[in-house]
Amino acid sequence: MKQSEEKSELGKAHAGDERLWVPGLANAYWFATFNALSFQIVLGSPMVLYAKSLGASATVLGIIAGMMPLLVIFQIPAARHISRVGYKRFVFAGWGTRVVIIFLIAAVPLTSAFLEPQSQIALLLFLLFGFNLSRGISSAAWLPWITALVPAEVRGRYLARDSACVNGASALTLAFSGFVLGQQPSPWRFSAIFAFSAFMGVVSLSFLKRIPDAAGPESPAASAVRVPWLAIARHTPFRKLLKFNIAWSIAYGGLAAFSVAYLKSAASMSEGTILLITAFSYAGGLGGLALFGTRLDKHGSKPVLIVCIVGWLLILAGWTALSGNVIRAMPVYVLGLELFMGLGYAVYSMANTRLAMAVIPPMGRDHFFALYSVVSSLTLGLAPIFWGMLIDAFGGKTVQISLFSLNRFSLFFLLATIAYAVAAWLCGKLEEPRAANVQALLRDLLSQSPIRSWMRFWPRG
């Protein structure tokens, strides 16, 4: 009887949450889906593999990986114009510019008939700069728009659904790209997947136009007032969140690019195999959403982040052992690491964004989000350039320490592991109103998730 009453209460709560849902918000999920079908090619593993096919060094790969977060710095000057232009128009203008540039990027591989590889790399970097600049400016309006549009009671559910769309679409994109590229891709194959990215971007714009707009918290007159950036940075819960994001960005920056570079250079995997394996990381992301998505609103972001960072420490230990030749680079092992990387990134992104929405006050929201995005993104952009220079500086040297081989890639993964340990320490200092403890989250996971079924098969002695 008591159990049926609890189910009835849960049903009422769920129905109440659904009544808070904004009409037309479903278009945001379609936008996220087609946007992921587009950007995963230009900003993800396919672009790294194309640059690698042109002979790009680790430093150049670091620049490609870091350019997108670095140019988020333009959110700072852009934030003061959002209230005048409006959220939707601001984002649409930037995303439309991006799509035009992707069409130009699709033509770069075809220039191999008359351009040297180094010239193609220079042209590619120029176009990627324009792509990421337009993204950096227009993204200043995205998080404030969604925060204003989605009620606080259902933000966790919104972020889980949004992340599920992105992860599902990303897995399909990388699998498709791996199929098109094959074992030894010719330039026209790279051109084909970049053109696919551009057309998916066009479709995403049609859904972006249908997302309901929201009124900004500031009037045009107020936006002309000098912004107290120092006071914003000193807001205690916000300052702690910034420190945590800086540490996480140092640890994660370049991880996606250099794990792909390791698989191509040291493990000698083909482009098609790498992309198919990477596609499975987004299946892991969907698994993470199934485990934690519905628990964010219940337990809060902080306990989820703590569990997530501990998981990342184990993942980086696995990559360190693999690149240090302690474990042989078998596809099954790499596949497992990619699955857990996808799970870890999806859970971190969802929980971290929700925590930012919780600790950032409504007054000055646009500028809080701009500073939050710029500080973490600058670190995320500079980190892969630093890691790339470190990898190039270490070169082909190898130092054998018992069973462990210290080389350029194992050094990178080892130092990234140490950075994650610092992030774990800072994660424990985060502030969140009404957050549960880690023990409550783990009890919930073990009692209500598929883990409980798996535990039945655990040997008891």
Secondary structure, DSSP 8 states (H G I E B T S, - for coil): -HHHHHHHHHHHHHHHHHHT--TTTHHHHHHHHHHHHHHHHHHSHHHHHHHHHTT--HHHHHHHHHHHHHGGGGHHHHHTTHHHH-HHHHHHHHHHHHHHHHHHHHHGGGGGGTS-HHHHHHHHHHHHHHHHHHHHHHGGGHHHHHHHHS-GGGHHHHHHHHHHHHHHHHHHHHHHHHHHH-SS--HHHHHHHHHHHHHHHHHHHHHHTTS-----SS-TTGGGS---HHHHHH-HHHHHHHHHHHHHHHHHTTHHHHHHHHHHHTS---HHHHHHHHHHHHHHHHHHHHHHGGGHHHH-HHHHHHHHHHHHHHHHHHHHHHHTTSS---HHHHHHHHHHHHHHHHHHHHHHHHHHHHHS-STTHHHHHHHHHHHHHHHHHHHHHHHHHHHHHHTT--EEETTEEE-HHHHHHHHHHHHHHHHHHHHTT---TT---HHHHHHHHHHHSTHHHHHTTS---
